Amino acid sequence: MYRIRIHGRGGQGGKLASKIIGSAAFLEGYEVQDFARYGAERRGAPVEAFVRIDKEEILERGYIADPNIVIVLDDTLLDVVDVAKGLDKGGLILINSTKKAFPKLKGLKVIMVDATSIALEALGKPIYNTAMIGAFAKATGLIDFEHIKKALQHEIGKKVGKDVIKGNMQAVKKTFKETEVAA
């Protein structure tokens, strides 16, 4: 089972990213759970969202304390949250960052991508939650572009126009292309 924990700040779209990943995985034929932890719901406060993906029925419930994949939407969270807490040995951390390394995470499999710049280029705004889905798709191979596009249309299509979906897909594809996964 894939246990994914997403760290972000209120207003960065961590919950939406979990819904899109979950929807895309469901379209791939997986069983899925996606949900968020709500605390102090205010813009900028640290928040978590979760996704479970498996080929078998998922019987686990509750927050994910032992993820095998962590997605960090905002690298400043590494100063205030232990994003690697409970991470399985050999687990993966995807971080939206321009930095080259994080000494706290030495010894872990860490992939960094500048999703903010990609989102600014594709959308004209620093809305990088969907761009990070491209990094997730590249690093895991679990979801493909067609299912991501359908999930985007399902989750946000009623609220936004086709141009916004297109821009988000450009961000997903560019992040996918720029994400470097070591063999």
PEWOCOR-V979150 format. One line per field, one symbol per residue. ss: DSSP state (A for helix, B for strand, O for the rest). phi: phi as a letter, one per 40 degrees, with the letter a starting at -180 (. if undefined). burial: b if it has 24 or more other C-alpha atoms within 12 Angstrom, else e. Layout:
ss=???
phi=???
burial=???
This chain:
ss=OBBBBBBBBOOOOAAAAAAAAAAAAAAOOOBBBBBBBOOOOOOOOBBBBBBBBBOOOOOOOOOOOOOOBBBBOOAAAAAOOOOOOOOOOOOBBBBBOOOOOOAAAOOOBBBBBOAAAAAAAAAOOOOOAAAAAAAAAAAAOOOOAAAAAAAAAAAAOOOOOAAAAAAAAAAAAAAAAAOOOOO
phi=.cbbbbbabdgcgccccccccccccccchccabaabcbbccadgccbbbbabbacbdcbcbgcccbcbbbbbcbcccccbbcccdgcdcgcbbbbcacccabdcbdgbcbbbacccccccccbgacbbcccccccccccbgcbbcccccccdcccbdccbcccccccccccdcccdccccbcc
burial=ebbbbbbbbbbbbbbbbbbbbbbbbbbbebbbbbbbbeeeeeeeebbbbbbbbeeeeeeeeeebbbbbbbbbbbbebbeeeebbeebeeebbbbbbbeeeebeebeebbbbbbbbbbbbeebbeebbbbbbbbbbbbbbbebbbbebbbbbbbebbeeeeeeebbbbbbbbbbbbbbbbeeee
